[in-house]
Amino acid sequence: MTALDLHESDQPVQSARTSKKRVLTSSFVGTAVEWYDFYAYGTATALIFNVQFFPSSSSLFGSIAAFAIFAIGFISRPLGGAIAGHLGDRIGRKALLSISLVVMGLASTAIGLLPGYATIGPTAVVLLVILRLIQGLASGAEWGGSATLSVEHAPRGLRGFFGSFTQTGSAAGMLLATGSFALVEAFLTHDQFVAFGWRIPFLASAVLVGVGLYIRLGVDDSPEFRKIKEEDRLVKAPVTVVLRHHWRALLITIGLRLAQPGLFAILAVYLLSYLSAKRGDATQGVTSVAIVSAIGLASGPLWGYASDRWGRKPIAVVAIVAIGVFIWPFFWFLDEGSLVFLPLVLIVGMNLIHDAIYGPQAAWFAEQFPVEVRYTGVSLGCQIGTVLSGGLTPVIAASLLVAGGGQPWLICLYITGLAVLSLIAGIAAKDPARAYIRNPQTPDTF
C-alpha cells in the first residue's frame, strides 16, 4: 500500500472525527446560547423584574408575581417539546434545533426592548407573559433535540460523555447570563442598572444567536436517524406512540427530572431572592452562581464520563438521596452562615450533587426510547418533569416561605419530596450503560 493509499484510507476516519467534534461543539455552543437567553430571564426575575413590572406590589408579592411569570416559561415547554419532537422525529433534529435557536433569540431581544410598567402599564406585563411563553416553546424544543443529536452521534461506550456537552452548554449559558448581569452591575450605578442596564444582557443575545446558528447549521442528522428515514420507518404520530407504547419510559424520565431541576431552581434562581430578603444583598449569590457555573463546564463532562465507566443508575441514586439531605443544612447556612463560604457550599450542591445527575441525563433519557420516537419521548419526559419541579419551584418556594412564617422548613420538605419521587424513578429506569460495562458484547438496546 502506497503512502497515498494510506492517506486516502485515513480520510474517512478524519472526516468522522471532525464530524463528531462539530456535533459536540454544536451541542455545547447552541445550547449555551439558548440557555443564556432563558437564564437571563431567571436572573432578571430575581434582581429587577419585581420593580420594573410590579412596582405597586410589596417586595415579597412582587417577587412572587415575577416568579409566577418565570414559571409560565416552563409551563409552555412541554408544548414546545411535543411540537418539536413530532417534527424532529419526522423531518430531522437539525432543522428544529436551528429554528428553536432563532425563536429564543428574537424573544430575548424583544424583552430587552420591552417598556416597563411605568411606561405602558399592564400591557407591559401582558407582553412579558407572551414573550416568556415563546421562550418556553423554544427551550422545550432545544434540550430534547440537542440531547438526542449528540447521543445518537456518540460511540456506544461514550454516550454519557457526548450527551454531557448538551448539559454543559446549559452551565455555560448560566455562566454567561449571571456573568453579564454581574458585569453590567459592576460598571453602572444602581439607578442606571434599574433604568436601562438590565436590558443590555437581553440585547446582547442577538449577537450570540448568530454565532450559535452558524455552528449549528454545519451539523448533519445522525446516521441512525437517516437510516430509518431512508427505510421509510418514520412514525406518523410520535406523541401518540410514546403515550401508548412507551408510557413507562415517559413516566420514568418525568420522575428523574423532578429533584434535579428543583434543586437547581433553588441554587441558581430562588437563592438570589432569598438572600435579598433575608440578608439584604444578593451580590454574593450572583458571584457564587457564576463560580459554580464555570466549574460546571468541567464537572458536567466528568460526571457524564463517569456514568460511562460506572453506569448511570448508581451515580444518580446516590446523588438523589444527597439532594434530599443537602437542602436542610443549605437553608440553615443561608440564614446563619458566613456568606464568604457560599461559593464552597454551592460547589457541593451544584457541582458534586446536582451535576452528578445532570451530566449523564441526556444519555440516560435517550436510552429509554427507540430512535423512531426518541426526540419526542426525551422532550416530553424532560419538559413535563421540569414544569412539575424546576419551573414551579421558585414561586412555590416563595409561597412556602410565607406559609412557614418566614422559615424555610416547608421549602426543604418540598425538595425532599421531589427527591423521593426521583429516587423511585431512578430505581425503575433501565441502564444500558451498566449492562455494557459488565459485558461489552451485550446487544445494544439503544
N, C-alpha and C positions, 0 to 999 in steps of 0.2 A: 504494500500500500504506500503510495507516494505521500509527501508532505501535504500536497494539495488535497488528496483524498481525506487525509486526517483532518485538515482544516474544515472541509465541507461536512464531514461527519460530526464535527463539533458544533456546527452552526445551529442544528435543531435544538441541541441541549442549551446552548447560549440563549437562543430565542425563547425557550421555555422559561429559563431563569429570569430573563428580562421581563417577560410577561407576568410572572409571579411577583416580581418586585413592583411592577406597575400596579398590580392588584392591591398589594399591601399599602403602597403609597396612596392609592385612590381611597381605600377604606379609611386610612388614617386622616388624610387631609380633608376629604369630602365630609366625613363625619365630624371632624373638628370644626369646620366652618359652620355646618348646620347646627351643631350643638352650641357653638359660640352664640348664635342668634337666640337660641332657646334659653341658655343660661343668663344671657344679658338681661332678659326679661325678669328672670328669677332674682337676680341681684338688684335690679332696679325696683322690684316689688318690695324687697326688704329695706331699701335705702330711701326711696324717693316717691314712689307712686302713691302712697297714702297721703302725701302732701299735694302732689300735682293733680290728682283726680278725685280725692275725697277730702278737700280742705275743711269742710264744715263738720266732719266727724271728729270724735275724740281720737287720740293717738292709737289707742287699743283697737277700737272698732274700725278705724280707717285701715289699720293693718289687716284686720280680718277680711274687710271688703276687698283689699288689694290681693290678698292671698286667695280669695274666692275666684277672682278673675284669673289668677295664676293657675288654679285648678281647672278652669274651663279649657285651657290649652291641652291638658291631659285628657279631659273627657272626650274631646274630639279626635284623639289619637287612634282609638280602635277603628273609627270610621275611615280614617286615612290609611290605616294598616289593611283594612278589608278591601278598600278600593285598589290600593297599590298591589296588595297580594294577588287579587284577581287578575289585574293586568300584568303584573310581573310574572305570574305563573302561566300567562297566556302569550305574551309578546316578548318577555325578557326582563332581566333585572336591571340592566344598564340604563335603558330608556327611562324607567320610572325613577331611578336614583338621580338622574340629571334634572328631571322635571321638579322633583321634590326640593332639590338644592336651590333652584331659581325661585320657586314659590316662597320658600322660607326667607330668602334674602330680600325679596320685594316686601314681604310683610314687616320684616325688621326695619328696613329703611323707612317704611311708612310710619312706624311707631316713633322713629326719631324725628319725623316731621309733624307729628300729631299735636295740635294745640291742646293746652291743658284745660281744666275745669274753669279756671278764671277767665278764659277767653271765649269758649263756646258752650259752657255749662254742661248739662247732662249728655249732650251729643258727644262730648269727648269720651265719656265712659262707654257709650254705645259703640263708638268706633274702636275703642281699645278692645272691647269684647270680641268684635268681629275679627280684628287683626290677630288676636290671640287664638281664636278658633282656626284661622288659616294657618297659623304657626303649628297648631296641634295636628292638623291634617298632614302638613308637610313632614313633621317629625315622625308621625305614625308610619309614613311611607319609608322613611330613611333607615331606621335601625334594622328592620327585618330584611330589607334589600341588601344593605351593606354586609350584614352578618352572613346572609345566605351566599352572597357572591364570594366573599373572602374564604369561607369554609369550603365551598364547592371547588375552589381552585387549590386547596391545600392537599399535600400528601396525607395519607391516612394517619400516620403517626404524629402529625404536626397540626392537626385541626384546631386544637386549643390555642396554640401559638399564633396561627394565622388569624383565627377569629378574634384574638385579643387586640388586634390592631383596630378593629371597629370600636372596641371598648376603650382603647387608649385614646382614640380620636375624641371620644366624649370627655375624657380627662383634659385633653389639650384644649377643647372648646371651653371648658370651665375655667381653665387657667387663663386663656385669652380674655374671657369675659370679666372675671374678677380682676385680672391684671389691668385691663383697660379702664375699669372704673377706679381702681386704686391710683392709676397714673393721672387720670383726669382730676381726681380729688387732690392729688399732690400738687398740681400746678395751678389750681383755681381756688379761690376763696369759697367758703361755704355758700355764700349768697350767689356767687357765679355758678356754682355747681347746681344749685336749685333752679336758677333762672334758665340756664341753657346747657351747662356742662354735661348733664346726664344724657343728652341727646347724641353726643359725639360717638360713644361706642355703638349705638344703633346705626348711625350713618356710615360708620366705617365698614359695616358688614357688606356693603355693596362691592367694595374692592376685594374682600375676602372671597365672596361668592364667585367672582370672575376667576380667581386663582383655582378654586376648587373645581369649577366646571371644566376648566381647561384640562386638568389632570384626569378627571372622571371620564371625559369623552374618549380618552385613549385606551379604555379598558373594554375587553370583549366579555360576553357571557361565557359561563363555564362550559367545557366540553360535555359535561354530564347533561346540562340543560339543552345544549344544541343537539345532542343525540336524540333525546325524546321528542324534540321539535321536528327533527328530520324524519323520525319514525312515526310521526303523527300520533303521539301518545299524550298530547296535551289534554288536560282536564277542562271541560267546558265551564264548570261551576265549582271552582276550588273551595269557596267558602262552604257550600253545601256538602261537599265531600269531606271536608275537615269535621264539620259538625256531626255528620252521620257515621263516619268510619274511623275518625281519629280523635274522638271526643276525650278519650282518656289522656292522650298525649297533650291535648289542649288544656285540660284541667291541671295536669302536672306542670306545664310551663307557666300557667297563670299562678299556681301556688308558689313556684320557685321565684316568681317575680314580685313577691309581697314584702318580705323582710328587707331585702337589699335596697330597693328604691325608697322604702320607708326610712331606713337609717340614713340613706344619702340625703333625703329631703331635710332631715333634722340637722345633719352635719354641715350641709352646704347652703341651705336656704333659711330654714327657721332659726338657726343659730344666730344669724345677724340681727333678726328682730328681737330675739330673746335677750341678747346682750345689750341692745339698745334700751330695752325696757328695764332690765334688772341691774345693769352695770353702767348705763348712761352713755355708752360708746361702743360702736361695732367695729372700730378701726382694726383692733387686734384680730377680730374674727375674719375680716376681709383678707388681711395679710396671711393668716393661718390657712385659710381655704386655698389661697394661691400657692402656698408652700406644698400642701398635700397634693394639689393638682399637678404640680411639677414632678413630685415623686411618683405620682400615678403613671406618668409616662414610662417609667421603668417597672413599677410593681405590677401593672396590668399584664404586660407580656410575660413577666416572670411567673405569675400565677397561671397564665394560660399554658406556658411550657410545663409548669409543674403538674398540671392536670393531664398532660400528655404522658408524663412519666409515672404518675401515681393513680390516675383516674379522676374523673370529675366528682363523683359522689362522696368519697372520703373527705376531700377538701371542703366541699360545700356543707356537709353535715356539721363538721366542726365549727365552721365559720357562722352558720346559722345559730347554733347554740350560743356562740360567743356574742352575737348581736343581742340575744335576749338577756344576757348577763351584763354586757358593757353599758347599756343605756342607763342603768340606775346610777352607778358611780359617775357617769358622764355629767348628768344634770346636777349631781351634788357638787362636782367640780365647778360647773358654771356659776353656781350660787356662792360657793365658799372658797374656791381655789384661787391661786395667783394666776392671772391670765398670761403671765410670762411663759408658763408651761403649756399654754393652749396648743401651740403647734405640735408638741410631743403627744398630747392627748389625741389630737386629730389624726396624727400618723397612725396611732394604734387603731382608732376607729375606722379610718378610711383606707389606709394602705395595707394594713395587716388583716383586718376583718372584712371590710366591705369588698376590697379588690380581690380577695380570695374567692368570692362568689362571682363577682362581676367579670373578672378577667376571662375565665373559661366559659362564660354564659352563652356567648354566640355559638360556640361549637356544640355545647350541650343541648341547647334548644334545637339547633339544626338537626342533630342526631335523633331527635324524637319523631321526625316526619320524613316521608319519602319525597323524592325530588319533585314529583308532579304537583304537590301541594305545599312544598316547603316554605316558600315565601309567605303564603297565606297563613299557614299554621304558626310559623315563628312570629309573624307580625301580630296576629290576633292574641296569641298567648302573652307575648311581651306587653302589648299595649293595654289589654284588659287588666292584667296584673298591675301595671303601672298606675292606671286610673284608680284602682282599688287601694293602692298604697301611696306611692310617691306623689301623685297628683293631688290627692286629698289631704296628705299628711300635714302640710303647713297650716291649712285652715282648721283641720281637726285639732292640731296641737294648740293653736291659738285659742280655740274654743275650750279645749280641755283644761288649759291653764286657768281660764275664768271659772270653769266648773270646779276646779280643785282649790279655789280660793287663793290663786296666785302661786300655788305649789305645783311642781311638775310631776307628781307621782302618777297621775292619770295618763300623762303622755308616755311615761315609762311602761305602764301597764299595757297601753295600746301597742307599742313597738314589740313588747314581749309576746303579745297575742299574735301579731303578724309572724313572728319568728316560729311560733308553734305550728302555724299553718304551713309555712315554708318547709319546716322540718318533715312534716308528713309527706309533702310533695317530693322532697329530696329522696326520702327513703323509697318512694314508689317509682321514681324515674329509672329508666334503663340507662346503662352506662357502657356503650360500645367501646369506649377508650380503655376501660379497665379490662374488658374481655380481650382486647388486642394486646395489652401489656402482658397478660398472663400467657397468651398463646397467639403469636403473630400470624399463625395460619388460620385463625378463626375467620369464617366467612364474614364479609362486611355486610352489616345490616343497615348501613347509612343510606 
